[in-house]
């Protein structure tokens, strides 16, 4: 049985790990067999899933057996692969695709939590023949939007058949205005928006407890969003491949939103801009 590799990627600091952890936890609720792989030199990606169990960053040379992983929350296989944002990331990803523990556990999905620049992240995937899907996490800040645009551009530069684009996950949005910013960029590029994850103090509660939010607040509204994302992952449908904005178009888009923000701050509301 060959698992599908689900790559949850985004700019560092965007909430990538929290998103990936809760997708993994929501998938096992639906009885899927899941591995969660972190590419964090601090080994924090899998922390909410593995409890008190210790893991070293395994690296390519250590992928030899069960010592490189632990079984955590509801049977999730937890692996820490070290720093994904370096030249060795390709080799580690390639080795993970054939890691004997992944084969032995007969998994449905391997969730990869990779934060970093698009060129580095996508180079992990360019040479593998394993099935994979890319989901990009963004927020409404301009740096995240630029990173999302770069992911779209570089994904379209891969050879046809080298994986699928799963869609965009908007994270930590604090209200309708910020949803509008992300939503407008989504429309401009033709991307598929999987879900808007609202800003919530409960996410911090889960992080302080070192547990996934689906465990801390199983009936919470943000937990419901994570379950929706997991349902999309399990559905396996192809999302429309978006088109990136070139430098000029991105500058024009940014300028338009700057004007909207300035007018809203001044109390001026144009037709169609009442957000």
N, C-alpha and C positions, 0 to 999 in steps of 0.2 A: 504494500500500500504506500503510495507516494503522497505525503502531505502537501498542502498548498502553503506557500510562504507568503505571509501577509506583512508587508513592510509599512510601518507607521513612522513617517518621517516628517521633519520640519526643522525650523531654525532652533538652535539651542536656546533654552529658556522659555519656550512657547507653551510648555505643558505637555510635551510629547509623551514623557514617561507615564504621567498620571493617566493620560488617555489610553495608552497601550495596555497598562496594567488592568484598567477597568474593562477594556474590550476582552482581554484574556479571561478575566473573572466572569464576565457575562456569557462568554461562549461555553465555559464549563458548566454553567447553570443549565444550559440546554443540552448537556451530556456529550458535548464534543470533546475529543481528546486533544489537548493543547500543550505546546511548549512555548515558553516565553524567553526570548533571548535579549539581553541587554548589552549595549555597546558603550558602557560608562566605566571609565577607569576607577571610579569610586565604588563600583559594584552596587549602586543604589537602585537600578532599574527593577530588579526582581525583589527588592526588600519587602514590599507590601505583600508579596505572594509566598515567600519562603519562611516567614516568621523568624525564629531565632537561629535557624540553620545558617552556617557560614559557607561562603563560596569565595574562591579565589578567581581572579580574572584568568580564564583558562588559556587563551591564546591558541594559535594553530598547533603548536607542538604538544599541548596538553590534551587535545581532543582524542583521547584513547579509551575512555571508559566511564563508569559511573562516578568516579571521583570528580569529574568535571561538572557535575550537575546534582541537584537535589530535587526531590518531589515535594512540592509545596501545596498551596491552597487548593483543596478539592482535586488533588492529583495532577496539578500543573507541573510540568517538567521545567525547572528553572535553570537557566544557563547564563553566565556572565562571560562575554567574549572580549573584554578589555576595551580599548579605545577604538571605536569605529572610524574616527575622523583622522586616520593616518594611512600610510602607504601599505600597511599590512592587512588592512580591512578586507581587501579582496580575497586574500588567501584564507582568512578566518571564515568568511562567509562561504566560500567554496567547500571548506572542510566541514562546516556545519551541515551543509546539504547532504553530506554522506556520513554524518556522525552516527556511530553504531547505536547510541542510546536513542536517537530519534527513530531509527529503524525499529529497534526493539519495542518501543512503546506504541507502535502502530498509530501514529498521530493523525488527526484530521487537519490541524493547522499549526504552523510555527509562526508565532508573532515576533517580529523583529522590531525592537525599539531603537531607532537610529536617528540621533540628532546631528545636524551638521549641514555643510554646504551641499547643494544639489549635485555638483560634479563628483564629490567624494561618495555620497550615498549611492548614486546611480551607477558608479563604477563597480559597486558591490555586485550589481545585478547583470551587468552587460554580458558577462561571459558564462553565466550559468544556464543550463537547459532545464532547470527545475521550474515548475509552475509558480509564478508569483504575481501579486497584485500590489500596487502602490496606493496608499492613502496619505495625503499631505495635510498636516495640521497647520492651521494659520490662526492669527487673530486679526484685529482691525488696524493694527499699527502699520505704518508704511514699510518698515523693515521686513515684517512678516509677509506683506503683500508682494514686495519685491522678490523675496525668497520663493514664494509660491509661483510667481511668474517664471522664475528661473527653473523651477522643477518642471513646469509644463513645457518650457522650451527644450530642456535637455531630455525629457522623456520622449518628445517627438523626434529627437535626434537619434534615438536608438534604432537598431535594425527592427523591421517589422517582425512581430511574433515574439519579441523579447519581453514578455510580461504584459500585464494589463493595467490600465489606470482605473483605480477603484473610485476615486472621487476626492472631495475636499471636506475636511472636518474643521469647522470654525469653533475655536475654543476660547473660553474665558471672556465671553462677550457680556458687557454690563448694561445692555439696554437696546431698544429698537434702533437707535441711531447707528450703533456699531454693527448691528445686524444688516442695516441698510448699506453700509460701506462695503462689507464683505459680499453681500448679495449683488450689489452693482458690479463689482469686479467679476463675480461668477458669471453674470449675464454677458459681460463684455468678452469673456474668454470662451463661453460656451461650456464651462466646466459643470460637473454634477456636484451639488451640495448634499452631502450625506446627512449632516445634522449641525445645528447650532448648540453648542454646550454653553449654558449660561454661567456667569460668575456666581459662585456659591461658597459660603463659609464652610459648608459641609465637606467640600473637597479638602479643605485644610484639616478638618477633623480626621478624615481618613488618613491623611499624610502623617499627622501627629500620632495616630494609633498604629501606624505602619500596617494598615489593612486596606484592601480595596474598598471603594465607596459602596459597591454593591453588597458588601458584607456589613459595613457600618450603618448604612441607611438603605435597607433593601426596598423600602416603599417610597423613597425620595424622588422628587421630580428630575433631578440630575441623573440618578440611577436609571430612570426610565429612558433617558437619552442614550446612555451607554448601552442599554439593552437594544435600543433601536439600531445603533451602529453595529452591534454584534449580529443582529438579524440581517442587516445589509451584507455583512461579510459572509455569513452563512448562505445567503441567497445566491451569491456567486454570479450575479448578473454583470455583464460588461457595461461600464459607464461610457458615455460619449467622450471621445478623446478631445480635450479642449485645444484651443490655439492660443499661444502666448501673445501678449502685446509687445510690439517692438518698442525701441527706446522712445521714439517720438510719441506713439500712442499712449505709452505708460506715463510720460511727462504730461500729456494733455489730460489724461484721466486724473492724475494727482492734482493738477492745477484746478480742475473743475471742483474737486472735493475741497480744496483749500478755500475756494470762493464760497462754497456752501457753508463751511464751518465758520468763516468770518461773518457771513450774513446772519447766521443763526446766533452767533455770539453778540451781534449788534441788534438783535431783535427784528431783523428783516426776514420775511418768509415769502419766497416767490411761489407762484403756482406750481404745484407738484413737488415742492420741497418741504412740505410740512411733515416732518418725520417724527 
